[in-house]
Amino acid sequence: MNILDIGITNQATGFANVAPFVYATMPGGFQLADYWVTIFGAADESNTKIIRVTSFTRASVNNYTSVSSLASCLTFEKSFYFDFTNQILYVHFEHDQNPLTDNYQYTVISGFNDSKGLIYIDNIEYLPLIKSIPSIAQQASIIGYDQQAYVDGSVVLENAKGIMDFLIIEKVYGNDASLFYLDDDDIVTDGKIKSASSTIDIQIQKSLTAPETIQTVLENTNAYQAVLEDPNVLIPLASFYIEKRDFTLQDVTISVQDKRKAENPTIPSDTYLSSVYPDMHDSFVGKPIPVHYGAIRELHCTPLNSEAVGDVDFKAGELLTSFGTIQVSIDDIWTNTTTHTSLDLPTATFTLATAEARDTSGAVRKCKLVSPIGEVVTYASDVIKALNLKYLGIPFVSSFYDLTEWGIEEAKLETIGISIDKERPLSDWIKDIQGGANIGFRYEITPDGHRTIRARENTRASSAFIPIVSIFNNDTLPIEDDPESVFGEVKVKYSKSYESGRTLSVLDDTYRADVIANYKQYNRLTVDTFLTSSAHAAARALNDSLDFSVMRPNATIIAVGSDMLSFKIYEVITVELEKTDRTYFGTVDALILGIDPDGFTKTNVLKVRIL
């Protein structure tokens, strides 16, 4: 069955101080002291509803880090810990924030399933109201790495008796929605739920004790109520953001979208303003202030006071860690300067004396930096981490990232140098970075909601074997040649000058003769990168030249089984494409380029490239 979590936003109130800068509140159920009922005759207004807090934010956009213990919360600023057993939320506020005056919010989950029974997971009820779920198909580009296949669609929930009317006043926009799969075959009448790792006790009742409003939507009188004590048997399928909701008297439609699409501001966000720089020429006003990462060949410098007289202040961006060499253009010849003063790396600004900054007519000369360094990065993926922190407030911690996979994959990447100098969506810059490293890679949101990367490597070890009997379409399996992915030469551009726009390049034609002989192909693949050295560019060109010198067939495989639902793009698998009486393609390794898991049918449509 499919299991759905959606996030409900609540205002955080009632904080009590428990340690320096650490406050606690009880956002869930509460128990009314018994003397109010037994002595004073008051109504018992106790609320025993169990909740799970999944996020905490300030002003809706400043994310706090979830930690696994109160001790960690006491240690780390801007963190939160939810004590599930005692239903207490602890928050370590920034040391310049007042928890009593700002706007704080927490998110709790509301759960649903598509079976005929009410299910409890960690004592949280999951109502059997799902009518349909969105497609969670994803696909990657094999050549350009610029294909961001977003996972989006709609979840339709039953609302015939008004069960979901409570959502009308709830705040769900922008919150998380997570989809899981729970194998129906694992729930059996002897009160056990079986998983690959363990057998877990549950409770099953044939007569439901649910409220009447829920009972009315249960069409099957033999529906069960199950208590799932170990949520780890759930298979994560996808993680979304909630975009909007639509109501009818019959159902509620919740539109969801990929987190990468929701987390997509236009960057850089700061521009040159006349109110800040009143003596700036009009041609620069309103232009973005660039953000730089890594070593860069050349950067253009913007004059801040060109309309005044005397010395000229220049700015190269938001921040630098090294200016490199400062040059001005004198009679079309770039010349090193000697009068630069007021050098300030945090603001990337400096001042040039009039004699060097202006020509004889008083006009400001062109100015550039040679070999400057922006924020220091070790790997290409460091830029994505830095952009997420700067523009989304997302730190590189386990609450938001799959640190294990990220660490393994980033070690395969080299450094890059890039200037974020044009206003574009964050996703567009990330697409360029994916393809602009020494090896193409993919930035994505994992099914359990964490950010990760994965390099595209044909030599990656196979992670699974799919036998022919597990392939639903084994008799009609389509396998197609891909002539558009064959190239005789690969040209890699690198080390861009952000003053002239020109790049350096290397050309690899190692396999040109083989490609011409085998496929009659003369095509050249041109790759734009942010690599900073000729050695890294040459290695990228050779790697792509080898990869695209052979025509590799593509196949669409419909894999059957609950163990087939968790494959990842750029994972390598071994596929049995042969029968006892026919070898066909044989047993081959294949690179996964597309996935489309369906928990209802227990199938996964895999787009693969046979290696």
C-alpha positions, 0 to 999 in steps of 0.5 A: 500500500501507499503511505503519505505524510503531509506537513501541517504548519503551526505557530510555536507558542508557550515557550519556557526557558530550560537552559541558556538560549534553549526553550521548550514547549509541548505542542501536542497532547496534554493531560489535565490534572485529575483533581480538576475532574474528581474534585472540581467537577471540570470536564476532562479536556485532556488531549492524548493525540500523539504528534511528530514534529518534523521541522522548525523555522523562523519567519518561515524561511530560516530553517533550524537543524533537527538534532537527535538528542537534547544534549545536541540541542543544548550544544548547537545554536539554531537547532531543535529536538523533538522528544517524541516519547514525552512530546516536548519540543526543545529549541536552541535559538540564535543568540541574537534572537528573542523567542517571545517576539519573532514568528516561529513555526513548527511542522507536524505530519498528518498521515494517510494510506490507500488501503481499507484500514486505519493504520497507526505508525509510531502511534500516529494515525494514518487514515485510509483516504488516498484515492490516487497518487502522483507519478514519481517518474524521473529521467536524466540526460545522458549528454548535457546533464541539463535535464532536471526531471522534476517529480510532481503531480497531485494526491487525491484524498477522499472527502465525501463525508467532510473528513478532510475539511479540516485542511481548509484552515490549515497552513500546508503551502510549501510544507513537505509531503513524503510518499512511502510504500508498505508491502500488503503481503507483509501484513498477515493475520497472525499479528506479524509484519515481516520485513527483510531484516526482522519480524515485527509485532503489530495489532490487528482488529477486524472491527474498527474503533475509529470515529464514525466519520472515518468508519463511513469511508471504509467500504470493506467490513473486514478492514484491519486496524494495524499498529506498525511499531517499526517505521523502518520497514516503509520504503521511501518513494518520493519527497515533495513540497506542497504547492496548492490544494483544491477542494470539492465535496467529494475529494481534496486534491493536493498538488505537490512538486519537486523540492528542487523546483520549490527551492528555486529563487533567482540569483544573485539577489543583490543588485547595484542601487543608486541609493547606495552608489549615487555616483555610479553610471546609469549603465551599471545601476540595477545589474546583479552583484556577482558571487564568486566561487573558486579560482577564476581566470579574469573578473570584470570590476565595476566602478562605483563612483565614475560620475564623480571626480578623482580616485575611483572605487571598484567592486568585483562582486560580493566577496573574494579571498584573493584579488590576484592581480589588478589591471587597467586597460591603457591604450587597449593594453592591460597593465598592472596597477600600482596605486590600489588601496583600501583593499577589502576582500569581504566586499571585493572593493578597492580604490585606484588613484586618478592617474591609473583609474582615468584617462586624460579626458577623465573617463574611467578605464576598464579594470579587471582582476587576473587570477582572483579567488572567490569563496574557496571550494574543494569540489564542484559540489561545494558550490551547490552547498554554498548556494543552498546556505546563502539563498535558502538558509540550508546548512550542510548537516544530516537534517538536510543532506545525505552526508554519507552518499554526498561524501563518497560522491564528491570525492570523485569531483575536482575543484571549479571556478565560477562567477554567478554573474547573471540573474537566473533561477538557482536550478539553472546554475545547478544544471550548469555545475552538474555538467561543468565538472570533471565528471557529470553528476546529478543533484537530487532530493532523495525519497526520504527528503535529503539532498545528495549528489551522484556521479555518472560512472560506467565503472560503478559496481553493480548494486543489484541483479534483475533476473529475466523472471522479474522483468514484466515485459521480458517478451516485448522488451524494447531495446533501441540504438542511440546514434545521437550519443556517438561522437568522434571528438570531444572539445572541453571548454574551461577557465572562462574569462568573465571580463572578455567572455573567452574560454580556453579549450582542449580537444580529444580525438583519441577514438575518432578513427574508430568512430568513423570506421564503425559508425560513419560518424564525424560529430564533435561534442562540445562541453562547457565546464568551470574547470580551472586547469588544462589537466582536468579539462583533458581528463574530462575530454578523454573520459567523454571521448571513451564513453561516447565512442561506442553506440550503447543501446537503451532499454525500457525495463518494467521490473516487478517486486517491492524490492525493485522500488528503490533504484536510483538514477546513475545506479548500475545494475545487472540485467538478465536479458537471456533465456535458456533457449536464447542468449539475446543480449545476454546478462549485461550491466546497465546504467539507470537513466530513468525511474518510475516506481509504482507502489500500487502495482509493485513495478518500476519502469527503468530506463537504462543504458546498456554498458 
